Amino acid sequence: METKERTEGRLRRLLEQPGTFLKWVLFAGVIGLTAGGVSTAFYYALNAVTALREANPWLLWLLPLGGVAIVLLYRICGMEKDRGTNFVLVAVRENQPLRLRTAPLIFAATVLTHLLGGSSGREGAILQIGGSLSSKIGRWMHLDDKDSRIITMCGMSAAFSALFGTPLTAAMFAMEVTSVGVLYYAAIVPCVLSAIIGLWVAQLCGVPPTAFSLQGVPNLTPVTLLQCIGMGVLFALLSILFCRMMHAAPRLYDKYLLNPVARAAAGGALVIALTFLVWLWNPGTYDYNGAGTAVIHAAIGGEARPEAFLLKMLFTTITLGAGFKGGEIVPVFFTGATFGCTAAPLLGLHPSFGAGLGMVCVFCGVTNCPMTSLLLSLELFAGDSLGMFTGQSLGLFAVCIAVSYMLSGYYGLYSEQKIVYSKLRPEYIDKKANDDE
């Protein structure tokens, strides 16, 4: 009898790894197809409303009404206390269930925000969409506590990858963002597979990957190393400023406008007023409404207005703090690229190279995800047609990212992000981002 039990136990152990592998291959396929399809629809919806807004600038005057509509929509659906991407982080760390209604709500609200000229991104929204869809699929499949967390990360990976075209970045971000200093290696197979399948779905539907060609990329020398360290210090300070502004805006609204409907209307009116002031200063400019992708491309090309990064931070904090929906990541790219383009010549670097550094280093500073940022630089720039991005270039990016990560402190876009290990020494601290604010 004992021999039989021992044999059965050995057999179960032998089958555990291949069984788990096959299970996650299947689940990653389901999540990749589902999240990839929804992300594709989201991409085309945002493109359509952006084109419509650019052809009809008068739509901006409807922004306060759009904010009111978003607040009422969330109230009707019982999601008044929505906390955005923070809910997804809690779902991964503590297996709190995500409601399926989150996906259509954030989809519709983000589309409305972009249609009417609010300043927001798209990746933060797609993380919520992918996370909520995969979480619901996990519940339908009756997954246990730990597997439910992994399948939520799969949804984040697939959705991010499909929308942005960076599968390695998407998989690493899902594993790295929740708990700084800890990587969820158990999720590496399903996250990578779901990210690749999500990307394939998007590409089959004609969604182009995001990629840039850098100019003026220097060789790795003692001088360029020092220059990139200096840029990293500046990016760390900018990351802190961005995070503090993002967290200060909701508090200011709460202080003076407790009613969410009034807050949304006031936020929309403020964005209209700011747009008008910018238009007087630079006629015909609506660069700070919507995502601002064209400005990012111009900055990578070596052209950016010196005040652009400050204005984008201001527009974004007012928009999202008022209750509009979208995400923070594309505004972070905008801020980093335009600031880097402006600051790089002051330190003797090409503005295009500075813009590339700024995109990934400010992203690192506000998300506390250095490995994700390194992969992001590789996927965004390594395939450039000019052939200027080399292994030495990646070394310069790595140094700048590391400096930005270390010196940006324990600030972050997401208040539910846990800082598990210190950035300064190998010690366990286990605190939430922004606890020192």
Secondary structure, 3 states (H helix, E strand, C coil): CHHHHHHHHHHHHHHHHHHHHHHHHHHHHHHHHHHHHHHHHHHHHHHHHHHHHHHCHHHHHHHHHHHHHHHHHHHHCCCCCCCCHHHHHHHHHHCCCCCCCHHHHHHHHHHHHHHCCCCCCCHHHHHHHHHHHHHHHHHHCCCCHHHHHHHHHHHHHHHHHHHHCCHHHHHHHHHHCCEECCCCHHHHHHHHHHHHHHHHHHHHCCCCCCCCCCCCCCCCCHHHHHHHHHHHHHHHHHHHHHHHHHHHHHHHHHHHCCCHHHHHHHHHHHHHHHHHHHHHHCCCCCCCCCCCHHHHHHHHCCCCCCCHHHHHHHHHHHHHHCCCCCCCHHHHHHHHHHHHHHHHHHHCCCHHHHHHHHHHHHHHHHHCCHHHHHHHHHHHHCCCCCCCCCHHHHHHHHHHHHHHHHHCCCCCCCCCCEEEECCCCCCEEEEECCCCC
